């Protein structure tokens, strides 16, 4: 099951701490809805903290890319932090790292945001 915890970091950065699997299924829709809600609230700086993510498939990749696109459309940006070896490998193999910045920590992702 996918779990998402929202944290706010100054200045105006939202960190979504995600744990579980971002894979095909209804629980992954929750991440899409969360990003959509943040965009509707006027939030433009979002970090996905993937340190707790244990699995990622094409659905998860699609959600990350789509989220980055939604934020970019409103003048914002998505950054990814804490991806473990397997998840990071999937993001690099699929060239997602060319769309969103990958960082080892949320502190690193927030730097210069």
N, C-alpha and C positions, 0 to 999 in steps of 0.2 A: 504494500500500500504506500502511496506517495503522501508525504507530509510536507507542508510548507509553513514556515514561520517567518513573519515579517518583522524586520527591525529597521529603525530609522537611524541614519548616521548623518551628521552634519558635514557639509552643507547640502541639505535636500537630497540625500542619497538614500534609496531604499534597498536594503539587502534582503533577498529572499533566500532563507536557509532551507534547502531542499534535501530531503532524505527519502530513500527508497528507490524505486525504479521509475524512470520516465520512459514508459513503454506503451504500446497499444492498449487502450482500455479507457474506461470512463474516469479513472482517478487522474490521468494526465491532463484531462480537460480542465481540471481545477487550476493548473498552472497557467493555461491560456486565459482563463477567466480572471485570474489574479492580475496578470499583466494588463489586460483590457481595462480592468477597474482602476489600476494605477494611472494609466494613460488618461482615462476619463476624469481623474482627480487632478490632472495637470502635472503629474510626476514625470520627469524626463531622464532621471539618472537612476538606473537599476542595475544591481549586481545579483547574478545568480550564484549563490554559494553551493557548489556541487560536492563539497567534501563528504556529504552523507549519501551521495547517489551511488547505488550499487549496480545499476544497469541502465543502459541507454540504447534504444533502437531507432529505427528510421522515424518513428513518431516523435520521439524525444528530440531528434535532430531537427525535424520540421518545426516543432514548437519553439526551439531556441532561435532558429532562423526567422520564423514568423514574428516572434517577439522583438527581435532586433529590428526588423523592418517596421513594425508598428511604432517603436520608439524613435527610429530615424525619421519617420514621416512627420512626427511632431517636433522635430529638432532635438531629440534626445539620443541616448546611447545605452546599449546593453553591454555589460562586461561580465565575464565568467571567472570565478575564482574557485580554487580548491579542488579541481578535478583530479581524481585519483588516476593511477597509471592506466587502467583499462579505459576509463571514461575519457581521459585526455587523449589516448591513442585513437579512439573512435572520432573525437572532434577534429583531430589533425588529419586522419585518413580521409575524412569526408570534406576537408577544407573549410570547416566551420570556423577554424582559427583565422581565416582570412576575412571573415565577416564580423566576428566579435573578438575583442581582446581577451586572451587567456592569461590569468595571473595565478600565482601559487597561493596567495592569501587575499582575503577581503580588504585588508589594509593596503596591500599593493594595488588592488583594483580601484580602490577609492582615491588613491594618490593621484593628484592632478586632474581629477574628474571635473 
